[in-house]
Amino acid sequence: MNLILSDKYLQLTIEDRSTEFINLSELKISNCIGCFGCWTKTPGRCVIRDDAVKVYPKIAASRRVLYISKIKYGSYDTVMKTMLERAIPIQQAFIRLLNGETHHIQRNVAPKQATIIGYGNISDEEKQIFTQLVERNARNMCFENYRVIFAQENILEQTVEDEVMAWRK
């Protein structure tokens, strides 16, 4: 399965039935409340019953993911950051050592080929900060490999289409 998560609607032509596009801005996704119920009360399932519970299992199952987010202050925009925080049920409370660092053990998460497209009016400093953030996230999000692409908003749809076409090769 391939998954495209975007913080905004994009008019895309996706012909591959194994690829799903999710516009996070159309969903009801509450903030994580930090209760850790997904680790203790209902392992692997968030206690908040909203649209996030339909999305994070798809993130876990996907072999390819494409995250599309406006960059704000060197980070993901609010809707993407909220979804990524709400995906914590795909991790376990247990810790492992990975390259000398502590990271959570994943809960049935497929290794991923990931592309992260950041768009907006992004300074060089924000690009550097965002690239470092993705590098850190990659270790916890089960990325086998990843790429960060920066795009202007006026060519965002074409950038996404080009990336999805490259998946077919």
mmCIF file of the C-alpha atoms, coordinates in Angstrom:
data_MODEL
# 
_entry.id   MODEL 
# 
loop_
_atom_site.group_PDB 
_atom_site.id 
_atom_site.type_symbol 
_atom_site.label_atom_id 
_atom_site.label_alt_id 
_atom_site.label_comp_id 
_atom_site.label_asym_id 
_atom_site.label_entity_id 
_atom_site.label_seq_id 
_atom_site.pdbx_PDB_ins_code 
_atom_site.Cartn_x 
_atom_site.Cartn_y 
_atom_site.Cartn_z 
_atom_site.occupancy 
_atom_site.B_iso_or_equiv 
_atom_site.pdbx_formal_charge 
_atom_site.auth_seq_id 
_atom_site.auth_comp_id 
_atom_site.auth_asym_id 
_atom_site.auth_atom_id 
_atom_site.pdbx_PDB_model_num 
ATOM 1   C CA . MET A 1 1   ? 0.000   0.000  0.000   1.00 0.00 ? 1   MET A CA 1 
ATOM 2   C CA . ASN A 1 2   ? 1.104   3.547  -0.794  1.00 0.00 ? 2   ASN A CA 1 
ATOM 3   C CA . LEU A 1 3   ? -0.176  6.486  1.206   1.00 0.00 ? 3   LEU A CA 1 
ATOM 4   C CA . ILE A 1 4   ? -0.234  10.196 0.463   1.00 0.00 ? 4   ILE A CA 1 
ATOM 5   C CA . LEU A 1 5   ? -0.981  12.411 3.471   1.00 0.00 ? 5   LEU A CA 1 
ATOM 6   C CA . SER A 1 6   ? -1.502  16.086 2.747   1.00 0.00 ? 6   SER A CA 1 
ATOM 7   C CA . ASP A 1 7   ? -2.346  19.070 4.907   1.00 0.00 ? 7   ASP A CA 1 
ATOM 8   C CA . LYS A 1 8   ? -4.458  20.506 2.072   1.00 0.00 ? 8   LYS A CA 1 
ATOM 9   C CA . TYR A 1 9   ? -6.617  19.424 -0.821  1.00 0.00 ? 9   TYR A CA 1 
ATOM 10  C CA . LEU A 1 10  ? -4.711  18.641 -3.992  1.00 0.00 ? 10  LEU A CA 1 
ATOM 11  C CA . GLN A 1 11  ? -6.273  17.840 -7.319  1.00 0.00 ? 11  GLN A CA 1 
ATOM 12  C CA . LEU A 1 12  ? -4.303  14.727 -8.201  1.00 0.00 ? 12  LEU A CA 1 
ATOM 13  C CA . THR A 1 13  ? -4.731  12.046 -10.829 1.00 0.00 ? 13  THR A CA 1 
ATOM 14  C CA . ILE A 1 14  ? -3.961  8.782  -9.054  1.00 0.00 ? 14  ILE A CA 1 
ATOM 15  C CA . GLU A 1 15  ? -4.504  5.768  -11.268 1.00 0.00 ? 15  GLU A CA 1 
ATOM 16  C CA . ASP A 1 16  ? -2.824  3.203  -9.022  1.00 0.00 ? 16  ASP A CA 1 
ATOM 17  C CA . ARG A 1 17  ? -5.414  1.465  -6.833  1.00 0.00 ? 17  ARG A CA 1 
ATOM 18  C CA . SER A 1 18  ? -2.776  0.639  -4.237  1.00 0.00 ? 18  SER A CA 1 
ATOM 19  C CA . THR A 1 19  ? -2.263  4.368  -3.563  1.00 0.00 ? 19  THR A CA 1 
ATOM 20  C CA . GLU A 1 20  ? -4.562  6.281  -1.239  1.00 0.00 ? 20  GLU A CA 1 
ATOM 21  C CA . PHE A 1 21  ? -4.715  10.066 -0.876  1.00 0.00 ? 21  PHE A CA 1 
ATOM 22  C CA . ILE A 1 22  ? -5.855  11.518 2.457   1.00 0.00 ? 22  ILE A CA 1 
ATOM 23  C CA . ASN A 1 23  ? -6.509  15.226 2.853   1.00 0.00 ? 23  ASN A CA 1 
ATOM 24  C CA . LEU A 1 24  ? -5.979  15.736 6.576   1.00 0.00 ? 24  LEU A CA 1 
ATOM 25  C CA . SER A 1 25  ? -7.554  19.212 6.509   1.00 0.00 ? 25  SER A CA 1 
ATOM 26  C CA . GLU A 1 26  ? -10.961 17.617 5.832   1.00 0.00 ? 26  GLU A CA 1 
ATOM 27  C CA . LEU A 1 27  ? -10.779 15.311 8.845   1.00 0.00 ? 27  LEU A CA 1 
ATOM 28  C CA . LYS A 1 28  ? -11.647 15.791 12.498  1.00 0.00 ? 28  LYS A CA 1 
ATOM 29  C CA . ILE A 1 29  ? -8.367  15.137 14.294  1.00 0.00 ? 29  ILE A CA 1 
ATOM 30  C CA . SER A 1 30  ? -8.064  16.244 17.901  1.00 0.00 ? 30  SER A CA 1 
ATOM 31  C CA . ASN A 1 31  ? -4.809  16.994 19.651  1.00 0.00 ? 31  ASN A CA 1 
ATOM 32  C CA . CYS A 1 32  ? -3.080  14.209 21.546  1.00 0.00 ? 32  CYS A CA 1 
ATOM 33  C CA . ILE A 1 33  ? -3.796  14.682 25.251  1.00 0.00 ? 33  ILE A CA 1 
ATOM 34  C CA . GLY A 1 34  ? -0.717  12.748 26.386  1.00 0.00 ? 34  GLY A CA 1 
ATOM 35  C CA . CYS A 1 35  ? -2.686  10.233 28.431  1.00 0.00 ? 35  CYS A CA 1 
ATOM 36  C CA . PHE A 1 36  ? -0.740  7.228  27.062  1.00 0.00 ? 36  PHE A CA 1 
ATOM 37  C CA . GLY A 1 37  ? -3.983  5.262  27.009  1.00 0.00 ? 37  GLY A CA 1 
ATOM 38  C CA . CYS A 1 38  ? -2.867  3.903  23.630  1.00 0.00 ? 38  CYS A CA 1 
ATOM 39  C CA . TRP A 1 39  ? -0.040  2.156  25.480  1.00 0.00 ? 39  TRP A CA 1 
ATOM 40  C CA . THR A 1 40  ? -1.798  1.169  28.718  1.00 0.00 ? 40  THR A CA 1 
ATOM 41  C CA . LYS A 1 41  ? -5.607  1.090  28.508  1.00 0.00 ? 41  LYS A CA 1 
ATOM 42  C CA . THR A 1 42  ? -6.136  0.169  24.850  1.00 0.00 ? 42  THR A CA 1 
ATOM 43  C CA . PRO A 1 43  ? -2.718  -0.912 23.492  1.00 0.00 ? 43  PRO A CA 1 
ATOM 44  C CA . GLY A 1 44  ? -2.350  0.107  19.851  1.00 0.00 ? 44  GLY A CA 1 
ATOM 45  C CA . ARG A 1 45  ? -5.575  2.136  19.791  1.00 0.00 ? 45  ARG A CA 1 
ATOM 46  C CA . CYS A 1 46  ? -6.037  5.770  20.715  1.00 0.00 ? 46  CYS A CA 1 
ATOM 47  C CA . VAL A 1 47  ? -8.688  6.451  23.342  1.00 0.00 ? 47  VAL A CA 1 
ATOM 48  C CA . ILE A 1 48  ? -9.840  9.537  21.403  1.00 0.00 ? 48  ILE A CA 1 
ATOM 49  C CA . ARG A 1 49  ? -12.452 8.436  18.883  1.00 0.00 ? 49  ARG A CA 1 
ATOM 50  C CA . ASP A 1 50  ? -12.061 10.712 15.881  1.00 0.00 ? 50  ASP A CA 1 
ATOM 51  C CA . ASP A 1 51  ? -10.767 10.426 12.309  1.00 0.00 ? 51  ASP A CA 1 
ATOM 52  C CA . ALA A 1 52  ? -7.152  9.862  13.372  1.00 0.00 ? 52  ALA A CA 1 
ATOM 53  C CA . VAL A 1 53  ? -8.018  6.270  14.321  1.00 0.00 ? 53  VAL A CA 1 
ATOM 54  C CA . LYS A 1 54  ? -8.742  5.602  10.625  1.00 0.00 ? 54  LYS A CA 1 
ATOM 55  C CA . VAL A 1 55  ? -5.457  7.141  9.463   1.00 0.00 ? 55  VAL A CA 1 
ATOM 56  C CA . TYR A 1 56  ? -2.667  5.837  11.708  1.00 0.00 ? 56  TYR A CA 1 
ATOM 57  C CA . PRO A 1 57  ? -3.300  2.145  10.852  1.00 0.00 ? 57  PRO A CA 1 
ATOM 58  C CA . LYS A 1 58  ? -2.841  3.103  7.200   1.00 0.00 ? 58  LYS A CA 1 
ATOM 59  C CA . ILE A 1 59  ? 0.425   4.861  8.060   1.00 0.00 ? 59  ILE A CA 1 
ATOM 60  C CA . ALA A 1 60  ? 1.599   1.698  9.835   1.00 0.00 ? 60  ALA A CA 1 
ATOM 61  C CA . ALA A 1 61  ? 0.657   -0.595 6.923   1.00 0.00 ? 61  ALA A CA 1 
ATOM 62  C CA . SER A 1 62  ? 2.056   1.554  4.111   1.00 0.00 ? 62  SER A CA 1 
ATOM 63  C CA . ARG A 1 63  ? 5.317   0.633  2.404   1.00 0.00 ? 63  ARG A CA 1 
ATOM 64  C CA . ARG A 1 64  ? 5.557   4.040  0.712   1.00 0.00 ? 64  ARG A CA 1 
ATOM 65  C CA . VAL A 1 65  ? 4.449   7.286  2.274   1.00 0.00 ? 65  VAL A CA 1 
ATOM 66  C CA . LEU A 1 66  ? 4.351   10.789 0.910   1.00 0.00 ? 66  LEU A CA 1 
ATOM 67  C CA . TYR A 1 67  ? 3.866   13.540 3.474   1.00 0.00 ? 67  TYR A CA 1 
ATOM 68  C CA . ILE A 1 68  ? 2.914   16.966 2.116   1.00 0.00 ? 68  ILE A CA 1 
ATOM 69  C CA . SER A 1 69  ? 3.037   19.844 4.573   1.00 0.00 ? 69  SER A CA 1 
ATOM 70  C CA . LYS A 1 70  ? 3.414   23.564 4.598   1.00 0.00 ? 70  LYS A CA 1 
ATOM 71  C CA . ILE A 1 71  ? 6.536   24.458 6.528   1.00 0.00 ? 71  ILE A CA 1 
ATOM 72  C CA . LYS A 1 72  ? 6.048   26.718 9.535   1.00 0.00 ? 72  LYS A CA 1 
ATOM 73  C CA . TYR A 1 73  ? 9.054   27.809 11.569  1.00 0.00 ? 73  TYR A CA 1 
ATOM 74  C CA . GLY A 1 74  ? 11.082  24.852 10.290  1.00 0.00 ? 74  GLY A CA 1 
ATOM 75  C CA . SER A 1 75  ? 8.426   22.278 11.206  1.00 0.00 ? 75  SER A CA 1 
ATOM 76  C CA . TYR A 1 76  ? 5.290   20.643 9.868   1.00 0.00 ? 76  TYR A CA 1 
ATOM 77  C CA . ASP A 1 77  ? 2.172   22.801 9.783   1.00 0.00 ? 77  ASP A CA 1 
ATOM 78  C CA . THR A 1 78  ? -0.433  22.195 12.492  1.00 0.00 ? 78  THR A CA 1 
ATOM 79  C CA . VAL A 1 79  ? -2.659  19.613 10.803  1.00 0.00 ? 79  VAL A CA 1 
ATOM 80  C CA . MET A 1 80  ? 0.255   17.348 9.810   1.00 0.00 ? 80  MET A CA 1 
ATOM 81  C CA . LYS A 1 81  ? 2.004   17.700 13.159  1.00 0.00 ? 81  LYS A CA 1 
ATOM 82  C CA . THR A 1 82  ? -1.236  16.863 14.964  1.00 0.00 ? 82  THR A CA 1 
ATOM 83  C CA . MET A 1 83  ? -1.699  13.711 12.856  1.00 0.00 ? 83  MET A CA 1 
ATOM 84  C CA . LEU A 1 84  ? 1.886   12.582 13.381  1.00 0.00 ? 84  LEU A CA 1 
ATOM 85  C CA . GLU A 1 85  ? 1.502   13.037 17.132  1.00 0.00 ? 85  GLU A CA 1 
ATOM 86  C CA . ARG A 1 86  ? -1.755  11.081 17.070  1.00 0.00 ? 86  ARG A CA 1 
ATOM 87  C CA . ALA A 1 87  ? 0.032   8.181  15.334  1.00 0.00 ? 87  ALA A CA 1 
ATOM 88  C CA . ILE A 1 88  ? 1.765   7.257  18.613  1.00 0.00 ? 88  ILE A CA 1 
ATOM 89  C CA . PRO A 1 89  ? -0.406  4.097  19.005  1.00 0.00 ? 89  PRO A CA 1 
ATOM 90  C CA . ILE A 1 90  ? 1.695   2.458  16.281  1.00 0.00 ? 90  ILE A CA 1 
ATOM 91  C CA . GLN A 1 91  ? 4.585   2.572  18.723  1.00 0.00 ? 91  GLN A CA 1 
ATOM 92  C CA . GLN A 1 92  ? 4.918   0.632  21.928  1.00 0.00 ? 92  GLN A CA 1 
ATOM 93  C CA . ALA A 1 93  ? 5.874   2.049  25.301  1.00 0.00 ? 93  ALA A CA 1 
ATOM 94  C CA . PHE A 1 94  ? 9.012   -0.081 25.219  1.00 0.00 ? 94  PHE A CA 1 
ATOM 95  C CA . ILE A 1 95  ? 12.369  1.398  24.266  1.00 0.00 ? 95  ILE A CA 1 
ATOM 96  C CA . ARG A 1 96  ? 15.171  -0.009 22.134  1.00 0.00 ? 96  ARG A CA 1 
ATOM 97  C CA . LEU A 1 97  ? 18.668  1.174  21.340  1.00 0.00 ? 97  LEU A CA 1 
ATOM 98  C CA . LEU A 1 98  ? 19.169  2.199  17.725  1.00 0.00 ? 98  LEU A CA 1 
ATOM 99  C CA . ASN A 1 99  ? 22.531  3.595  16.664  1.00 0.00 ? 99  ASN A CA 1 
ATOM 100 C CA . GLY A 1 100 ? 23.299  4.529  20.275  1.00 0.00 ? 100 GLY A CA 1 
ATOM 101 C CA . GLU A 1 101 ? 19.960  6.334  20.737  1.00 0.00 ? 101 GLU A CA 1 
ATOM 102 C CA . THR A 1 102 ? 16.769  5.284  22.476  1.00 0.00 ? 102 THR A CA 1 
ATOM 103 C CA . HIS A 1 103 ? 13.684  4.839  20.290  1.00 0.00 ? 103 HIS A CA 1 
ATOM 104 C CA . HIS A 1 104 ? 10.286  3.244  20.721  1.00 0.00 ? 104 HIS A CA 1 
ATOM 105 C CA . ILE A 1 105 ? 9.619   -0.261 19.456  1.00 0.00 ? 105 ILE A CA 1 
ATOM 106 C CA . GLN A 1 106 ? 7.140   -0.183 16.577  1.00 0.00 ? 106 GLN A CA 1 
ATOM 107 C CA . ARG A 1 107 ? 3.860   -2.097 16.672  1.00 0.00 ? 107 ARG A CA 1 
ATOM 108 C CA . ASN A 1 108 ? 3.506   -4.021 13.376  1.00 0.00 ? 108 ASN A CA 1 
ATOM 109 C CA . VAL A 1 109 ? 4.821   -1.162 11.263  1.00 0.00 ? 109 VAL A CA 1 
ATOM 110 C CA . ALA A 1 110 ? 5.959   -1.836 7.704   1.00 0.00 ? 110 ALA A CA 1 
ATOM 111 C CA . PRO A 1 111 ? 9.393   -0.437 6.821   1.00 0.00 ? 111 PRO A CA 1 
ATOM 112 C CA . LYS A 1 112 ? 8.877   2.612  4.635   1.00 0.00 ? 112 LYS A CA 1 
ATOM 113 C CA . GLN A 1 113 ? 10.189  4.442  1.631   1.00 0.00 ? 113 GLN A CA 1 
ATOM 114 C CA . ALA A 1 114 ? 9.256   8.011  2.547   1.00 0.00 ? 114 ALA A CA 1 
ATOM 115 C CA . THR A 1 115 ? 9.150   11.298 0.722   1.00 0.00 ? 115 THR A CA 1 
ATOM 116 C CA . ILE A 1 116 ? 8.381   14.490 2.566   1.00 0.00 ? 116 ILE A CA 1 
ATOM 117 C CA . ILE A 1 117 ? 7.408   17.506 0.487   1.00 0.00 ? 117 ILE A CA 1 
ATOM 118 C CA . GLY A 1 118 ? 7.590   20.816 2.299   1.00 0.00 ? 118 GLY A CA 1 
ATOM 119 C CA . TYR A 1 119 ? 6.051   23.820 0.618   1.00 0.00 ? 119 TYR A CA 1 
ATOM 120 C CA . GLY A 1 120 ? 5.609   27.506 1.206   1.00 0.00 ? 120 GLY A CA 1 
ATOM 121 C CA . ASN A 1 121 ? 7.877   30.512 1.453   1.00 0.00 ? 121 ASN A CA 1 
ATOM 122 C CA . ILE A 1 122 ? 10.728  28.719 3.224   1.00 0.00 ? 122 ILE A CA 1 
ATOM 123 C CA . SER A 1 123 ? 14.017  30.319 4.240   1.00 0.00 ? 123 SER A CA 1 
ATOM 124 C CA . ASP A 1 124 ? 17.290  28.422 3.984   1.00 0.00 ? 124 ASP A CA 1 
ATOM 125 C CA . GLU A 1 125 ? 17.420  28.216 7.785   1.00 0.00 ? 125 GLU A CA 1 
ATOM 126 C CA . GLU A 1 126 ? 13.915  26.698 7.907   1.00 0.00 ? 126 GLU A CA 1 
ATOM 127 C CA . LYS A 1 127 ? 14.912  24.172 5.242   1.00 0.00 ? 127 LYS A CA 1 
ATOM 128 C CA . GLN A 1 128 ? 17.909  23.132 7.322   1.00 0.00 ? 128 GLN A CA 1 
ATOM 129 C CA . ILE A 1 129 ? 15.840  22.836 10.514  1.00 0.00 ? 129 ILE A CA 1 
ATOM 130 C CA . PHE A 1 130 ? 13.104  20.876 8.738   1.00 0.00 ? 130 PHE A CA 1 
ATOM 131 C CA . THR A 1 131 ? 15.613  18.486 7.151   1.00 0.00 ? 131 THR A CA 1 
ATOM 132 C CA . GLN A 1 132 ? 17.092  17.793 10.596  1.00 0.00 ? 132 GLN A CA 1 
ATOM 133 C CA . LEU A 1 133 ? 13.599  17.239 12.020  1.00 0.00 ? 133 LEU A CA 1 
ATOM 134 C CA . VAL A 1 134 ? 12.755  14.708 9.314   1.00 0.00 ? 134 VAL A CA 1 
ATOM 135 C CA . GLU A 1 135 ? 16.079  12.945 9.922   1.00 0.00 ? 135 GLU A CA 1 
ATOM 136 C CA . ARG A 1 136 ? 15.187  12.569 13.598  1.00 0.00 ? 136 ARG A CA 1 
ATOM 137 C CA . ASN A 1 137 ? 11.597  11.503 12.814  1.00 0.00 ? 137 ASN A CA 1 
ATOM 138 C CA . ALA A 1 138 ? 12.821  8.910  10.313  1.00 0.00 ? 138 ALA A CA 1 
ATOM 139 C CA . ARG A 1 139 ? 14.306  6.800  13.096  1.00 0.00 ? 139 ARG A CA 1 
ATOM 140 C CA . ASN A 1 140 ? 11.010  6.634  14.982  1.00 0.00 ? 140 ASN A CA 1 
ATOM 141 C CA . MET A 1 141 ? 8.775   6.323  11.919  1.00 0.00 ? 141 MET A CA 1 
ATOM 142 C CA . CYS A 1 142 ? 10.388  3.191  10.475  1.00 0.00 ? 142 CYS A CA 1 
ATOM 143 C CA . PHE A 1 143 ? 11.772  4.883  7.352   1.00 0.00 ? 143 PHE A CA 1 
ATOM 144 C CA . GLU A 1 144 ? 14.212  2.610  5.531   1.00 0.00 ? 144 GLU A CA 1 
ATOM 145 C CA . ASN A 1 145 ? 15.059  5.648  3.461   1.00 0.00 ? 145 ASN A CA 1 
ATOM 146 C CA . TYR A 1 146 ? 13.599  9.059  2.850   1.00 0.00 ? 146 TYR A CA 1 
ATOM 147 C CA . ARG A 1 147 ? 13.893  12.185 0.770   1.00 0.00 ? 147 ARG A CA 1 
ATOM 148 C CA . VAL A 1 148 ? 12.963  15.767 1.567   1.00 0.00 ? 148 VAL A CA 1 
ATOM 149 C CA . ILE A 1 149 ? 11.772  17.937 -1.305  1.00 0.00 ? 149 ILE A CA 1 
ATOM 150 C CA . PHE A 1 150 ? 10.986  21.634 -1.056  1.00 0.00 ? 150 PHE A CA 1 
ATOM 151 C CA . ALA A 1 151 ? 8.478   23.091 -3.498  1.00 0.00 ? 151 ALA A CA 1 
ATOM 152 C CA . GLN A 1 152 ? 6.799   26.395 -4.138  1.00 0.00 ? 152 GLN A CA 1 
ATOM 153 C CA . GLU A 1 153 ? 3.052   26.218 -3.598  1.00 0.00 ? 153 GLU A CA 1 
ATOM 154 C CA . ASN A 1 154 ? 2.274   27.099 -7.220  1.00 0.00 ? 154 ASN A CA 1 
ATOM 155 C CA . ILE A 1 155 ? 3.974   23.886 -8.448  1.00 0.00 ? 155 ILE A CA 1 
ATOM 156 C CA . LEU A 1 156 ? 3.033   21.641 -5.518  1.00 0.00 ? 156 LEU A CA 1 
ATOM 157 C CA . GLU A 1 157 ? 0.513   19.481 -7.388  1.00 0.00 ? 157 GLU A CA 1 
ATOM 158 C CA . GLN A 1 158 ? 2.975   18.858 -10.218 1.00 0.00 ? 158 GLN A CA 1 
ATOM 159 C CA . THR A 1 159 ? 5.722   17.998 -7.723  1.00 0.00 ? 159 THR A CA 1 
ATOM 160 C CA . VAL A 1 160 ? 3.427   15.463 -6.052  1.00 0.00 ? 160 VAL A CA 1 
ATOM 161 C CA . GLU A 1 161 ? 2.335   13.993 -9.413  1.00 0.00 ? 161 GLU A CA 1 
ATOM 162 C CA . ASP A 1 162 ? 5.998   13.604 -10.438 1.00 0.00 ? 162 ASP A CA 1 
ATOM 163 C CA . GLU A 1 163 ? 6.808   11.802 -7.201  1.00 0.00 ? 163 GLU A CA 1 
ATOM 164 C CA . VAL A 1 164 ? 3.849   9.421  -7.520  1.00 0.00 ? 164 VAL A CA 1 
ATOM 165 C CA . MET A 1 165 ? 4.810   8.685  -11.148 1.00 0.00 ? 165 MET A CA 1 
ATOM 166 C CA . ALA A 1 166 ? 8.327   7.813  -9.968  1.00 0.00 ? 166 ALA A CA 1 
ATOM 167 C CA . TRP A 1 167 ? 6.806   5.136  -7.690  1.00 0.00 ? 167 TRP A CA 1 
ATOM 168 C CA . ARG A 1 168 ? 5.702   3.229  -10.776 1.00 0.00 ? 168 ARG A CA 1 
ATOM 169 C CA . LYS A 1 169 ? 9.249   2.887  -12.099 1.00 0.00 ? 169 LYS A CA 1 
# 
